[in-house]
Amino acid sequence: MRVFVCLILVLHIGLGKKHKDGDKPDWAKKDIRDYSDADLERLLEQWDEDEEPIPPDELPDGHPDKPTPPIDISKLDTSNPQEMMKLSKKGKTVMMFVRVNNFVDKEDTETITSIWQTS
């Protein structure tokens, strides 16, 4: 996060409008190495003011503002719970809790669960 803010800060200083020293606010007159977290946050807010919002169809999966695809009730088979889950959670993040039986040690368990996490 700090690298991102520093990158924005460098770009803002390099590409920003040139002001006379009298026109700048007090926090902008400071040396870049003396900026506090509040100064960097203020700079990030100024940077984001001019940015256009991301269209809803380009938002990442799991974002709360991303529209969900409509569910076709006619295709919903209530006798198959896995199919119902698949249709109702399409495009959403789903958490799965498992119990690993017959494991030898913690390393084996982590190896097995890492397969589920990456697939």
C-alpha positions in Angstrom: 0.0 0.0 0.0 2.8 2.4 0.8 4.5 1.7 -2.4 1.3 2.5 -4.3 0.9 5.7 -2.4 4.5 6.7 -3.0 4.2 5.9 -6.7 1.1 8.1 -6.8 2.9 10.8 -4.9 5.9 10.8 -7.3 3.6 10.9 -10.4 1.5 13.7 -8.8 4.6 15.8 -8.1 6.1 15.1 -11.5 3.0 15.6 -13.6 1.0 18.0 -11.4 0.4 21.7 -12.0 3.1 24.0 -10.9 2.1 26.4 -8.2 3.8 29.4 -6.8 5.1 28.7 -3.2 2.6 31.2 -1.8 -0.3 29.3 -3.4 0.5 25.9 -1.9 -1.0 24.6 1.3 1.3 24.2 4.2 1.4 20.4 3.9 2.5 20.7 0.2 5.5 22.9 1.1 7.1 20.1 3.1 9.8 17.9 1.7 8.4 14.6 0.4 10.4 12.7 3.0 8.6 14.6 5.8 5.1 13.7 4.6 2.9 12.1 7.3 0.4 9.3 6.7 -2.3 12.0 6.7 -0.5 14.0 4.0 -0.2 10.9 1.8 -3.9 10.1 2.4 -4.9 13.6 1.4 -2.8 13.4 -1.7 -4.4 10.0 -2.6 -7.9 11.5 -2.2 -6.9 14.4 -4.5 -5.6 11.9 -7.0 -8.8 9.8 -6.9 -11.1 12.9 -7.3 -10.4 13.1 -11.0 -10.5 9.4 -11.7 -13.5 8.0 -13.5 -15.3 5.2 -11.7 -14.8 1.6 -12.9 -17.8 0.3 -15.0 -19.7 -2.4 -13.1 -18.9 -5.1 -15.6 -15.2 -4.5 -15.1 -15.2 -4.8 -11.3 -13.3 -7.7 -9.9 -15.1 -10.9 -8.7 -16.5 -10.5 -5.2 -16.8 -6.8 -5.3 -20.1 -5.7 -3.7 -21.0 -3.3 -6.5 -20.6 -5.9 -9.2 -24.1 -6.9 -10.6 -25.0 -10.5 -10.1 -26.2 -12.5 -13.1 -30.0 -13.2 -13.0 -31.1 -16.7 -11.8 -33.3 -18.6 -14.2 -35.9 -20.2 -11.9 -37.0 -22.6 -14.7 -33.6 -24.3 -14.7 -33.5 -24.6 -10.9 -33.7 -28.2 -9.8 -34.6 -28.2 -6.1 -33.8 -31.9 -5.7 -30.1 -31.2 -6.4 -28.6 -29.0 -3.7 -25.2 -28.7 -5.5 -26.9 -27.4 -8.6 -28.9 -24.9 -6.6 -25.8 -23.7 -4.9 -24.0 -23.4 -8.3 -26.7 -21.2 -9.8 -27.4 -19.1 -6.7 -23.7 -18.3 -6.0 -22.6 -17.8 -9.6 -20.1 -14.9 -9.7 -19.8 -14.7 -5.9 -17.1 -15.8 -3.6 -18.0 -19.0 -1.7 -16.4 -20.2 1.5 -16.0 -23.9 2.0 -15.2 -25.6 5.3 -13.8 -29.1 5.4 -12.4 -31.6 7.8 -9.4 -33.6 6.7 -9.6 -37.1 8.0 -6.7 -39.5 8.4 -4.0 -36.9 8.2 -0.5 -37.6 9.4 0.8 -34.2 10.3 0.0 -30.5 9.8 2.2 -30.3 6.7 0.1 -33.0 4.9 -3.1 -31.2 5.8 -1.8 -27.8 4.5 -0.7 -29.5 1.2 -4.1 -31.0 0.7 -6.0 -27.8 1.5 -3.7 -25.7 -0.7 -5.0 -27.8 -3.7 -8.5 -26.5 -2.9 -7.4 -22.9 -2.4 -5.7 -22.7 -5.8 -8.2 -24.5 -7.9 
